[in-house]
Amino acid sequence: MSAPVPNVTPSGAAACSACPRAAFFQARIEWPPGAEHIRRRANACASHLVDVIETLRAWAQGSQLAGGWLTVLAIDPYALPRAAALGVAEPGFAFHSAPITPLSISRSGMAAR
């Protein structure tokens, strides 16, 4: 089974989910935990990495996927389409992983992260 490559540009590079630049990062939601259970993934350039992480975390919390993980990988945007075509399961180097926790409400009524 080949790994999906979202947002591939005409030049064959993986593009950022928010702009046309090459994506050097991929964030994904794993639930239940484990790379074989990826629910959502998005590519990001360095400028949009935080936005992509926040969007995926909000989606996971809204979908009540507590107990899952948000993992961020460093990827080679030019090798990613080739690797997916070869069936390579891991598209990059995972350098950050954090549990998805339920959104909590503070005393002031504002959502806390």
N, C-alpha and C positions, 0 to 999 in steps of 0.2 A: 504494500500500500504506500503510495507516495504522499509526502507531506504537502498540504496545500500552500501555495505561495500567493498571498493576497497582494494586489496592486503591483503587478509587473509592468514596467514601462516598455515602450517599443524598443528601447535599447537592450532590453533583457535584464534590467536591474530591478530589484524590489524597491518600490517607492514608498515614501511616507504616506500614512493614511490621511494626513491633514494637508499635504502640499506635494508638489511634483518632485521634490528633491529625493536623492537616494536615501534609503533607510538603513541605518547602521545598527538599529535596535529592533527587537520584537518583544512585545509584552503579551502575555497570555494568561488566561484564567484556567486553572486545572481543578476540576471537581468531578467526582471525588479525587482527592490528591493523587497525582501520578501523571506523567507525561502522556500516557495512552488515553487519558480522559480530558482532553483539551476542549473547553466549551466555546471560548472566543479567543481570537488573537488579532493583533493589530501591529503593523510596522510603524516605525517612527524615526525621523531624523533627530539629531541632538536638540534642535529647537523645540520640537513637539513631544519629546519623550514624557515629560511630566504631565502634559495634557492627556496623552494617550493612557497613561497609568491611572490618572484620576477618573477618566471616562470608564475604563474597564472596571475599576474598583466600584464605582457608583452602580454600574450595570449589575455586577455580582451581588452587591448588597441589596439592590432592588429586586433581584431574582432570588433572594434569600439562599445564597450559596455559602453560608457560613460553614467553615470547616474545610473549604477549598483553599487554594493558594494562588497568588499572583506572582508570576515568575517573569523576570526580564532577562533577555538574552542579547549578547552582542553578536551581530550577524555580518556577513559579507554580502552586501546587496547584489553584487555581480555574480557571486557563486551560488546564491540561494536558488534561483530557478534551475540551474544545472543539477544541484544536489537533490531537489525535489523530483526531478525527472528520473534520477537514479534510485529513488526510494529511500534516501537518507532520512531517518526519522528525526534526528536532532539537528536543527538548522544552524546552531551556533553554540556559544559558550554562555551558560546560565551564570550570571554574576550577582543576581539578587532574587530572593524569594521570600515572600511574607504571607502570613495567614490572612485570609479574608475574615474580618470580624464583623459582627452585626453593627449597624449604625446606632450609636447611642445618643440619647437626648440629654443635654445638660440641664441644670436648674433654670437657666435663662431661656430655655426653649430652643436654643440653637443646636444644630446637629454637631457633634464632636467627631473628629476623625481618629 
